[in-house]
């Protein structure tokens, strides 16, 4: 066989293996994420109370590092006061919609009030370990780091009968159920409200084999860092400043360009409708106070009406795209500086939504919504700042 034919046969074999693995992953995921999830049912007779428990702390007995990471994550707070406060009234007025929220925010059947095995304490924990790793009391997880899937020991001799290992846990498709609406899902302006998996699939990262887990679960850590984490956001973008060579005399023009490029974000930046990123330029005095009328901003966001009736504008960045703020001003007095910054508001939509909800009456969820509103206001952070002499 010639070298060319041998190489062709080798590449075809790789492609066939990849297609077979993809088919196996999809088959597993269709079964694993069949919604709504079925109740676990009675545990095997040999299980101890610890093995039968669905509480995160039970898993943490043998997996303390994963538990510690999870506790810091948004998954652990998926049933936080903002969601819980809205559900208080929704259970009375629209129970079907409330149950739909639980599909992603508290997926287990045991977290649904309509289920006979309902556990209110478990529901408040959000996306618990069992939501991804337990079905009918059987444990599932990724292959070992060396790629192996079998332990070599009889499963009945292992804690909770061991674990079924599959590469599906390492594929972006595992996250798709909650981070991608179906093709007939809720859309505005012809675009699905939640479209993260499709955005990734259309990017160079998918073509290069970079999975969601590679960035959001580095070294298999259960962190799921995203737009709320400054270091995570900073790792995905490149920020540059050009110009701003001063100082100038009062009345003369100073100009500078602030650029943000999405260099390592594998989907739209930001991907959802709740965050907002601001490129900002302004003049400040010696005390850091902003000169009235000097602020200019460029918004990066998908902004929608609070009632989700329409899309206002979509200025998000696709992977590799960039946004620029060209700032020009004529300082009127001496002693001023030009401040260029990038400000991230991870919960911009929720801040406005909760303010409006409280204004119209949040009902029995009032206290929780107020707590959630305070948290959204605290979530704002400055990703980048540079000050240059202006006058």
N, C-alpha and C positions, 0 to 999 in steps of 0.2 A: 504493500500500500504506500502511495506517495505521501510526502509530508503534508501536502495540502489536503488530501483526503483524510488523513489521520486527524489533522487539526479540526476539519469540518465535523468529523464523527465525534470528536471530543466535545466540541461546542454544542452539538445537538444533544449529546448525552447530558450535559450540564443544564441545557434549557428544559429537557424532558424531566429531569430531577426537580428543577425549580417549579415547573408546572404541577408536578405531582404533589410537592410539598404545599404549594398554594391551595390546591384542591383539598388536601387533608386539613389544612388550617381552616378553610371556609366551612368544611363539613363540621368540624369541632365547634366553631363559633356559632353556627346556626343552632346547634343543640344547646350550647352553653349559655347563650344569651336569648333563649326563647322567652319572650316577655308576655305576661308577667311571670316572674320566676315562680316555680312551684315550691310549695312548702317542703322543708327538709324531711318531714315525717319522723317516725321514731328512730332513734339511733340504734346501731347494732348492739346486741345484748352485751358484748364484751367491752363496750366503751365505758370508760369512767365518766364521772360528771364533767371533768375538765375536757375530755375529748368530745363530749356531746355538746359543750357550750358553744354558742355563736358569738360570745362577747370577745372583743379585741384583746382584752387582758388574758383570756385563756390561750389565745394564739401566742401572746407575748411571753408566756411562760418559757417557751422554747425558742422564740424569735424576738428577743428583747430589742434588738437594733431596729427591726422593721416596725415594731410597735412605737418606739421612740420617734422614728421619722414620721410615721402616720399621724401621730398626735399633733405634729406641727403643721400638717397639711390642710389644704382646703377640703380634701375628701372627708377628713374627720369633722369638718364644720359645715358639711353640705346641708345639714338641718339646723343651721344657726338661726339667730333671732329674726333675720330678714325673711327667711322662708317660713319658719314656724309662725311668726306673727301674721303673715298673710293667710296661712292655712287655717288659723282659728276661725275666721269668718267664711273661708271657702268651704269648709266641711259642712256648713249650714246652707250656703247658697248654691254651691256648685261642687258637690262631692266627687263627681266624675273628674273634674279638672284637678281637684286636690289629689286624687289617686294617681293621675297622670304625672303630677310633679314628683311623686314618690318613685316613679319608674327609674329615675336617675339619682335623685337626692337621697333615697333610702330604699334600695332595690329589693331587699329580701322580702319574701312573703310574710315573714315574722315581723316585719316592720310596718305592715299594712293593717290598719284597724279592722278591715273587713275579713282578715284571716283569723281562723280559730286559735292559732298559736301566737297571736299578737303580743308583742313585748314593747310597751311604751318606752321603757328605758333604752332598749336596743334601737328604736326608731330615732331617738334623739342623738344617736352617735353618728348618723349620716351614712357614708359609704364605708362600711366596716370590712374587715379582712374577708369575711365569709362571702361578701357580695361578689368578689372575684374568684375566690379560691375554694368555695364549698358548694357542692350540689348533692342533695340526698345524703348528706354527711360524708360524702367522698371528697377527699382533698385533691386539688389540681394545682399545678404550678409549672414553671419553665424547666427546661433541661438543666442539669448541673452546668457549672461554668466550663467543665471539660467537654460538654456536649452529650454526655451520657444520660439515659433516661431510666435505667434499671438500677436498683440498689444491690442486687445480688442476694438479698435476704428475703425469706418468705414474708409476704405482706402482712400476714396475720400475726407476725412476731413484732411488727413495728407499731409505733404510736399511731393512732387513728388509721390503722391499716395502710400506712405509708401514703404515698402521693402518686397520682398519675401525672406524668410530665409530658408537656407538649410545647413545640416551638410557637404555638399560637400566642403564648404569653409574651413573646418577643416581637410580635408583629403589630404594626400600626392598626390593623383591622380589629385588634382586641379592644381598642379605645373607641371604635367607630360608633358603637351603639348609643353612647351618650354624647359624643362629640360630632355627630353628623345626623342631621334630619334626613329622613327618607325622601325620595324624589317627589313625592306628593305631600311633603310636610309643609309647615307654615313658611310662607315666603313673602317678602316685600320687594317691590320693584323687580320681580322676576328672579330674585336671589333668595335661597333658603336662609332662614334666620341663623341657623347653626350649620356651618358648612366646612368645618375645619379639616375633616378627613379628605374631602374633595380638593380643598386648597392644597393640602400636602401632596396629594396624588398627582396634581398638575405641576408640581415644582421639581426642580432639579434634585432635591433631596430624596424624593421617592425614586427617581431614576438612578441615584447613586446608592440606594439601599439604606439610607439613613431613616430609622424608624422613630416614631414618637418617643419610645422608651429611651432611645439613645440620648436625647436631650432632657427629657422630663423625669427620667428615672436613671440618672448616670450611676454606673457601677451597681445597678439594680436597687438603688436606694428608693424608699417609698416616700418621696418628697413631693413630686408633681409640682415643682415650682413653675410659676408663670408670670403674668403681668403684674402681680402684686409684689414680686421680689426684684429689688433693684439690681442685684448682681446677675440674675437670670436675664433681665431685659438688656442690661449692659453687654452681656456676652453675645447677644444676637444682633446688635446694631453697631454701626461705625458713625461717629459724630465728628464733624470738622468745622473749623471757622476760617474764613478767608477775609482779608481786608481788615477794616477797623483800625487802620494805622492813624493814630492820633498822637498828641491832641491837635484839635483845630481851634481856630479863634471863634468866639461866640458869633453866631450868625452864619458861619460856614457849614457846609454839609459834611457829615461823617457817615460812612456807609460800611456795611459788613454783611457777609453771607454766612448763615448757619445752615449746615446740611446734615441730614440724618439719612443713612442708607441702611436698608434691611439686608444685612450680609449673612446672618446665620439663623434667621427665623424661617422655619419650614412651612409657613402658612401665611395668610394675610396678617399684617401687623397694624393694629391688633386684630385678632381673628373674630371677636364677638362684638355685640352692640353695646356692651356696658362700659368698656374703658374709653378713655380719650387721652391722646398725647399732644402736647402743645410745644411747638417751637416758638420761643418768645424772645423778643428784643425790647429793651427799655433803657431809659436814662435814669441814673440814680445819683443822689447827692452824697456828700461825705458821710452822712449817717446811714446810708443805704435806703433811704426813702425814695420811692419811685416818683419821678417828675410827672405831674399831671399831664395826661394827653400824649405821653411819649411811648406808651406800650403798643407793640404790634405783635400779632400772633398768627401762626399757621397751625390749623387743626388737622390732626391725623386721627380719623375715627370713622365709624359707620354710625351716624346719628339718626335715630328714629324717634317718632312721636312716642310720648309716654304711654299712650294706649295701644301702641304697636299698630296703628292704622296706616302709617305711611313711612317711607324712608325720606329723611330730610336731605341728606347728602352722604356720599361715601368717598372718603379721601384716604382710605387705608392704603398701605404699601404692599404690593405683592413681593415675593422673594426677589431680591436683587434690585428693587426699585428704590428711589430716593425722593425725599422732600426737601425743599429749600425755603428758607425765609431770607429774603433780601431786605435788610433793614437800612433805612436812611432817615436821618433827622438833622435838624439845625439847632444845636444847643443854644439857648438864649443867654446863658451865663457861664462863668468860669467855675472850675472845681467839680465838674460832672464826669461820670464814668458811664460807659456803655456796658450793660449787662446782657449777655446772651445765655439762654438757658433752655433746657428741655425738661418739661414738667410732665409727670405721668399721673393721671387720675384713674386708677384702676376701676373705680366704682362710680364714674360720673353719672351714668344713667340712673343707678340706684339712689344716689343722693337726691336727684331731682324727683324721682318717683316717690321716695319715702317722704320727702317734704310735701309733695302734693297729696299723698295718701293721708298724712297726719292732718293736713289742712281741711280735708273733706270728711275726716273721721275714720280712724282705723279700727273702731269697735273694740272688742275684747283683746285684740292683738296690739293695742296702743303702746304698752310699755316695751314690748319686744321690738316694735318698729322703731321706737325712739332709740333703743339700744343699737339697733342695726344702723340707723342714720348716723349716730355718733361714730361708729366704726368706719363707715364709708368716708366720712370727712377726715378721719385719721389716716386713711390709706394713701393719701396723696403724697408723692415724694418728688424731689428734684433729682433727675438722673444725671444732669450735666449742668455746669455753670462756669462761665468765664467772664471776667470783667476787664475791660480795656479802657485806657484813658480817653476821654472824649474832648474835654476842654482844659 
